[in-house]
Amino acid sequence: MASASRRRERWTHGEARAGAGTPRHAAALLVVTLVTASVLLAAGGFEAAGKVQASRYLAPEQLSGQGWKVAPEAENDGLFNTYTVKSSYGDFSAHGKVGVATRAKEVAALAELDRVSKTDVFTSAVKRSAVGSVETVKAFATKPVETITAVPSAVGRWLKKTKYQAGEVYSDVKGSSGGSGSGEGGGSGRSTTSVMS
């Protein structure tokens, strides 16, 4: 009785059992794996490699969405399906159902970026950025010493602003993944345009 409890104690505390991890155990594990794989292959446990119908594996809502569509045929490698997600932004490869869901979210994000980049706020921010760059070049040309000495403090301000913005984005992401229930995304309700300005 004492030896059985000692073996159980050694096992639960992570001590290696006598002979565990030896070549004999590895060979036995390999044999079991090969036998299992051959039985599954003989029984038709794996899909044959080649083209398959996407509609056979994806639900109707996974076949298309706003701005994207899965190609009718997918490529199967014997284990996984690789789908092609077509959109106005190009064709994307998606591995499995999770890959299709990820590509659908990416296409939605691209559409939102496209929409935002056409707004007046985005356009004016780009103009302000360009004007700021031109003014920096002018200042360097007319007052090189003053401009050079101002660079370290400007970099410091930029780093502080970047750290602050990263913290806000982290808080937004953490809030939305936490499911706080404040709106559809679960986020704080702040717009990403506030981060840009």
DOZA-834185 format. One record per atom (N, C-alpha, C, CB): x, y, z. Coordinates in steps of 0.1 Angstrom, whole numbers, padded with zeros to 4 digits, always signed. Glycine has a CB too. Example, Ala and Ser with C-alpha at 12.3 -4.5 7.8 and 13.67 -1.06 7.14 Angstrom:
BEGIN
+0132-0057+0078+0123-0045+0078+0132-0033+0078+0113-0045+0090+0128-0022+0071+0137-0011+0071+0129+0000+0079+0141-0006+0057
# end
This chain:
BEGIN
+0008-0012+0000+0000+0000+0000+0009+0012+0000-0009+0000+0012+0019+0012+0008+0028+0024+0009+0035+0026-0004+0038+0022+0020+0039+0016-0012+0046+0018-0024+0036+0024-0035+0052+0004-0029+0024+0020-0035+0014+0025-0044+0012+0040-0042+0001+0018-0044+0011+0044-0029+0009+0058-0026+0021+0066-0029+0005+0060-0011+0033+0060-0027+0045+0067-0031+0046+0069-0046+0058+0058-0026+0042+0059-0054+0042+0060-0068+0033+0072-0073+0039+0047-0075+0021+0072-0067+0011+0082-0070+0017+0096-0066-0002+0079-0062+0023+0097-0054+0029+0109-0050+0040+0114-0059+0034+0108-0036+0049+0105-0064+0059+0108-0073+0053+0113-0086+0069+0096-0075+0043+0106-0090+0036+0110-0103+0030+0124-0102+0026+0100-0107+0023+0127-0092+0016+0140-0090+0026+0151-0088+0006+0140-0079+0038+0149-0083+0048+0159-0081+0057+0161-0093+0056+0156-0068+0054+0154-0103+0062+0156-0116+0075+0149-0117+0064+0170-0117+0078+0140-0107+0090+0132-0108+0088+0122-0119+0094+0125-0095+0099+0119-0126+0099+0110-0137+0097+0096-0132+0111+0110-0146+0088+0088-0138+0087+0074-0135+0099+0066-0140+0074+0068-0140+0102+0055-0135+0113+0047-0139+0110+0043-0154+0115+0035-0130+0119+0046-0163+0118+0042-0177+0110+0051-0185+0111+0029-0177+0103+0062-0180+0095+0071-0188+0104+0079-0197+0087+0080-0179+0101+0081-0209+0108+0089-0219+0120+0081-0225+0114+0101-0212+0120+0068-0223+0131+0060-0229+0127+0057-0243+0132+0047-0221+0137+0053-0251+0135+0049-0265+0124+0039-0266+0148+0045-0271+0123+0029-0257+0113+0019-0258+0099+0025-0257+0115+0009-0246+0097+0035-0249+0084+0042-0248+0081+0050-0261+0083+0051-0236+0091+0056-0266+0089+0064-0279+0086+0055-0290+0102+0072-0282+0092+0043-0291+0089+0033-0301+0075+0028-0300+0100+0022-0301+0071+0025-0288+0057+0020-0285+0047+0031-0289+0055+0017-0271+0050+0043-0286+0041+0054-0290+0040+0056-0305+0045+0067-0283+0051+0054-0312+0052+0055-0326+0043+0044-0333+0066+0055-0332+0045+0032-0327+0037+0020-0333+0022+0023-0331+0041+0007-0326+0018+0027-0319+0004+0030-0316-0001+0041-0326+0002+0035-0302+0006+0051-0328+0002+0062-0337+0001+0057-0351+0013+0074-0337+0010+0049-0356+0010+0044-0370-0002+0034-0372+0023+0037-0373-0004+0026-0362-0016+0017-0363-0029+0024-0363-0016+0007-0351-0030+0034-0354-0042+0043-0354-0044+0050-0367-0042+0053-0343-0034+0056-0373-0035+0063-0385-0039+0053-0397-0022+0070-0389-0033+0041-0397-0036+0032-0408-0050+0027-0407-0027+0020-0408-0055+0025-0394-0069+0021-0393-0079+0032-0397-0072+0018-0378-0075+0045-0394-0084+0056-0398-0083+0058-0413-0079+0069-0392-0072+0056-0419-0071+0057-0434-0079+0046-0441-0057+0056-0439-0078+0034-0435-0086+0023-0441-0101+0024-0440-0081+0009-0435-0105+0031-0429-0119+0033-0426-0124+0046-0433-0122+0033-0411-0115+0053-0440-0120+0065-0446-0121+0077-0436-0133+0063-0453-0113+0077-0425-0114+0087-0415-0109+0101-0419-0106+0082-0403-0102+0102-0430-0097+0114-0435-0103+0118-0448-0082+0114-0436-0105+0131-0451-0110+0135-0464-0099+0133-0474-0114+0150-0463-0103+0129-0486-0093+0128-0497-0089+0142-0501-0099+0120-0509-0076+0143-0504-0071+0156-0508-0076+0160-0522-0055+0156-0509-0078+0173-0524-0083+0178-0536-0094+0189-0534-0090+0167-0544-0101+0192-0545-0112+0202-0544-0124+0197-0537-0115+0207-0558-0130+0206-0529-0143+0203-0522-0152+0215-0523-0140+0199-0507-0165+0213-0521-0174+0223-0522-0174+0231-0508-0189+0218-0525-0172+0244-0509-0172+0252-0496-0185+0251-0489-0168+0266-0500-0196+0251-0496-0209+0250-0490-0212+0238-0482-0220+0252-0500-0204+0227-0484-0205+0215-0477-0200+0216-0463-0198+0204-0484-0190+0226-0460-0184+0227-0448-0187+0240-0440-0169+0226-0450-0192+0250-0447-0195+0263-0441-0210+0266-0441-0187+0275-0449-0214+0272-0430-0228+0276-0429-0231+0287-0439-0232+0280-0414-0243+0289-0443-0246+0300-0453-0241+0314-0449-0261+0300-0455-0242+0317-0436-0237+0330-0432-0222+0331-0432-0242+0333-0418-0215+0320-0433-0200+0320-0435-0196+0320-0449-0195+0307-0428-0205+0319-0459-0202+0319-0473-0201+0333-0479-0212+0311-0480-0207+0342-0473-0207+0356-0478-0211+0366-0468-0215+0357-0491-0207+0378-0470-0211+0389-0461-0209+0402-0468-0202+0389-0448-0210+0413-0461-0210+0426-0468-0196+0429-0473-0214+0437-0458-0194+0428-0486-0182+0431-0493-0172+0419-0495-0174+0441-0485-0177+0407-0492-0168+0396-0494-0177+0383-0497-0160+0393-0481-0170+0373-0503-0177+0361-0506-0166+0350-0507-0185+0363-0520-0170+0338-0502-0161+0327-0503-0163+0320-0517-0164+0316-0492-0152+0316-0523-0152+0310-0536-0160+0296-0534-0138+0307-0542-0167+0292-0544-0175+0279-0543-0167+0267-0540-0182+0277-0556-0154+0266-0545-0146+0255-0542-0134+0258-0532-0140+0249-0555-0131+0249-0524-0120+0250-0515-0110+0239-0518-0124+0250-0500-0098+0241-0514-0087+0231-0515-0086+0224-0502-0074+0237-0520-0086+0210-0503-0084+0202-0491-0071+0195-0492-0096+0192-0489-0063+0195-0481-0050+0188-0481-0051+0175-0475-0040+0197-0474-0063+0170-0472-0064+0157-0466-0068+0159-0451-0052+0149-0467-0066+0171-0446-0069+0173-0432-0077+0186-0430-0057+0173-0424-0072+0197-0437-0078+0210-0436-0083+0216-0449-0068+0220-0429-0093+0224-0449-0098+0231-0460-0092+0245-0461-0113+0232-0461-0087+0249-0473-0082+0262-0475-0092+0269-0485-0068+0262-0481-0099+0280-0480-0109+0287-0487-0103+0299-0493-0121+0291-0478-0109+0305-0504-0105+0317-0510-0116+0327-0507-0102+0316-0525-0113+0338-0500-0123+0349-0497-0120+0360-0507-0121+0354-0482-0130+0363-0515-0129+0373-0526-0136+0386-0521-0136+0368-0539-0129+0397-0524-0135+0410-0520-0130+0420-0530-0131+0414-0506-0135+0432-0529-0130+0443-0538-0116+0447-0534-0139+0455-0537-0111+0443-0523-0097+0446-0519-0087+0435-0523-0096+0447-0504-0092+0424-0529-0084+0413-0534-0089+0400-0529-0070+0415-0530-0082+0389-0533-0085+0376-0529-0076+0372-0517-0084+0366-0541-0082+0366-0507-0074+0362-0495-0076+0347-0493-0078+0370-0483-0065+0341-0488-0065+0327-0484-0070+0326-0470-0051+0320-0487-0078+0316-0467-0083+0314-0453-0083+0299-0450-0098+0320-0452-0076+0296-0439-0075+0282-0435-0085+0278-0425-0061+0279-0429-0095+0271-0429-0106+0266-0420-0116+0277-0418-0100+0262-0407-0126+0273-0409-0137+0282-0406-0132+0295-0399-0147+0275-0398-0122+0293-0390-0117+0304-0382-0110+0314-0392-0107+0299-0371-0103+0309-0401-0097+0317-0411-0107+0326-0419-0088+0309-0421-0118+0319-0423-0128+0327-0430-0134+0338-0421-0140+0317-0435-0136+0335-0409-0142+0345-0400-0132+0357-0398-0145+0339-0386-0119+0353-0397-0108+0363-0396-0108+0372-0408-0095+0357-0393-0108+0366-0420-0108+0374-0433-0120+0383-0434-0107+0364-0445-0132+0378-0430-0144+0386-0430-0142+0399-0422-0156+0378-0425-0136+0397-0410-0134+0409-0401-0123+0418-0407-0129+0404-0387-0113+0413-0414-0103+0421-0420-0109+0429-0432-0092+0412-0425-0118+0423-0440-0124+0430-0451-0133+0441-0445-0133+0420-0459-0140+0439-0434-0148+0449-0428-0139+0460-0423-0156+0443-0416-0128+0457-0417-0118+0468-0413-0113+0476-0424-0107+0461-0405-0110+0469-0435-0105+0476-0447-0116+0486-0453-0101+0466-0458-0128+0481-0453-0139+0489-0457-0141+0502-0448-0152+0482-0457-0139+0500-0435-0140+0511-0426-0128+0521-0428-0140+0506-0411-0116+0516-0430-0105+0524-0433-0107+0532-0446-0092+0516-0434-0113+0525-0455-0115+0532-0468-0126+0543-0466-0121+0522-0478-0136+0541-0458-0146+0551-0455-0140+0563-0448-0158+0545-0447-0132+0560-0437-0127+0570-0429-0117+0579-0437-0120+0564-0417-0109+0572-0446-0099+0580-0453-0105+0590-0463-0090+0570-0461-0118+0588-0466-0125+0598-0475-0132+0609-0467-0135+0590-0483-0131+0609-0454-0138+0620-0447-0130+0632-0446-0141+0615-0432-0136+0643-0443-0130+0656-0442-0120+0657-0430-0140+0667-0440-0123+0650-0419-0114+0650-0408-0101+0643-0411-0121+0642-0396-0101+0632-0418-0089+0625-0422-0081+0634-0432-0092+0612-0429-0088+0640-0442-0081+0648-0452-0075+0661-0445-0091+0653-0462-0082+0667-0436-0076+0679-0429-0064+0675-0420-0086+0686-0421-0065+0663-0414-0053+0658-0406-0041+0656-0414-0057+0645-0398-0043+0650-0426-0032+0648-0435-0026+0661-0440-0036+0640-0448-0035+0671-0443-0030+0684-0447-0022+0691-0435-0042+0693-0451-0027+0690-0423-0020+0696-0412-0006+0689-0410-0028+0694-0399-0006+0676-0412+0007+0669-0410+0017+0674-0421+0004+0654-0411+0012+0675-0433+0021+0680-0444+0026+0694-0442+0014+0679-0458+0016+0703-0437+0020+0717-0435+0030+0717-0423+0008+0725-0431+0028+0709-0413+0038+0708-0402+0052+0704-0407+0033+0699-0391+0052+0695-0416+0065+0690-0421+0072+0701-0429+0063+0678-0430+0064+0708-0437+0070+0719-0445+0075+0730-0436+0059+0725-0455+0068+0733-0426+0072+0744-0416+0085+0739-0409+0061+0747-0406+0086+0727-0406+0098+0722-0399+0110+0724-0409+0097+0707-0396+0108+0720-0421+0119+0722-0431+0123+0737-0432+0115+0717-0445+0113+0746-0433+0115+0760-0433+0123+0765-0421+0102+0768-0434+0119+0760-0409+0125+0764-0397+0140+0759-0397+0118+0758-0385+0142+0747-0401+0156+0742-0402+0165+0751-0411+0156+0728-0406+0159+0755-0422+0166+0763-0432+0169+0777-0427+0158+0764-0445+0160+0783-0419+0162+0796-0415+0169+0797-0401+0149+0804-0414+0166+0787-0392+0172+0787-0379+0177+0773-0375+0161+0792-0368+0188+0769-0381+0192+0755-0380+0196+0751-0365+0204+0752-0388+0203+0760-0358+0207+0757-0344+0195+0756-0335+0216+0768-0339+0186+0765-0336+0174+0765-0327+0165+0752-0330+0165+0777-0329+0164+0749-0343+0157+0737-0347+0163+0724-0342+0155+0736-0362+0176+0723-0343+0183+0711-0338+0182+0710-0323+0198+0711-0343+0183+0721-0316+0182+0720-0301+0168+0717-0297+0187+0733-0295+0158+0720-0305+0144+0717-0301+0140+0702-0304+0135+0726-0309+0148+0695-0311+0145+0681-0315+0143+0672-0303+0156+0675-0324+0153+0672-0293+0151+0663-0282+0138+0665-0274+0163+0664-0272+0134+0677-0272+0122+0679-0265+0110+0675-0273+0120+0694-0260+0110+0677-0286+0099+0673-0295+0098+0658-0295+0102+0678-0309+0109+0651-0295+0109+0636-0295+0103+0632-0282+0123+0630-0297+0107+0638-0271+0101+0635-0258+0086+0637-0257+0108+0644-0247+0081+0648-0263+0067+0650-0263+0060+0640-0272+0064+0664-0269+0066+0636-0283+0061+0626-0292+0060+0612-0285+0069+0625-0305+0070+0609-0278+0070+0596-0271+0059+0596-0260+0084+0593-0264+0058+0607-0252+0047+0608-0242+0034+0606-0249+0048+0621-0234+0032+0613-0260+0019+0613-0267+0016+0598-0272+0018+0623-0278+0026+0592-0277+0025+0579-0282+0022+0569-0271+0037+0574-0290+0028+0570-0260+0026+0562-0248+0011+0564-0243+0036+0565-0237+0007+0576-0243-0007+0579-0238-0017+0573-0248-0009+0594-0237-0015+0574-0261-0024+0569-0271-0024+0554-0271-0020+0574-0285-0012+0548-0269-0012+0533-0268-0020+0528-0256+0003+0528-0267-0018+0536-0245-0026+0532-0233-0041+0533-0235-0022+0541-0221-0045+0544-0242-0060+0545-0245-0064+0533-0254-0062+0558-0252-0057+0530-0264-0060+0519-0273-0061+0506-0265-0050+0517-0285-0051+0504-0256-0051+0492-0248-0064+0492-0239-0039+0492-0239-0067+0503-0233-0079+0504-0225-0092+0501-0233-0080+0517-0218-0092+0506-0245-0104+0504-0254-0105+0489-0257-0103+0512-0267-0094+0483-0261-0094+0469-0264-0097+0460-0252-0080+0464-0270-0091+0463-0241-0094+0456-0229-0109+0457-0225-0085+0461-0217-0114+0469-0226-0128+0471-0223-0137+0464-0233-0131+0486-0224-0134+0463-0246-0142+0457-0255-0142+0442-0254-0139+0461-0269-0130+0436-0250-0129+0422-0248-0135+0417-0235-0115+0417-0249-0136+0427-0226-0141+0423-0212-0156+0423-0212-0137+0434-0202-0163+0427-0223-0177+0426-0224-0184+0435-0214-0182+0412-0222-0180+0448-0213-0186+0456-0203-0200+0460-0206-0178+0469-0202-0205+0457-0218-0219+0460-0221-0222+0474-0224-0227+0456-0210-0212+0482-0227-0215+0496-0230-0215+0498-0245-0205+0506-0224-0225+0493-0251-0226+0495-0266-0223+0482-0273-0217+0506-0271-0224+0482-0286-0222+0470-0294-0208+0464-0293-0225+0474-0309-0198+0472-0293-0185+0466-0292-0180+0464-0278-0175+0475-0299-0187+0468-0268-0183+0467-0255-0172+0477-0251-0178+0453-0253-0168+0486-0260-0158+0495-0257-0163+0507-0249-0151+0500-0270-0154+0517-0249-0158+0529-0241-0166+0539-0248-0145+0536-0236-0169+0536-0261-0177+0545-0269-0169+0556-0276-0187+0551-0261-0155+0557-0273-0147+0567-0279-0144+0564-0293-0134+0569-0271-0143+0574-0301-0140+0571-0315-0125+0570-0317-0146+0583-0324-0120+0563-0327-0106+0562-0330-0101+0575-0335-0103+0550-0339-0109+0584-0340-0104+0596-0345-0099+0605-0334-0115+0604-0352-0103+0602-0321-0097+0610-0310-0083+0607-0308-0106+0608-0298-0079+0594-0311-0065+0590-0310-0056+0597-0320-0064+0575-0311-0062+0600-0332-0054+0605-0343-0051+0620-0341-0061+0603-0356-0060+0627-0334-0059+0642-0333-0050+0646-0321-0072+0648-0332
# end
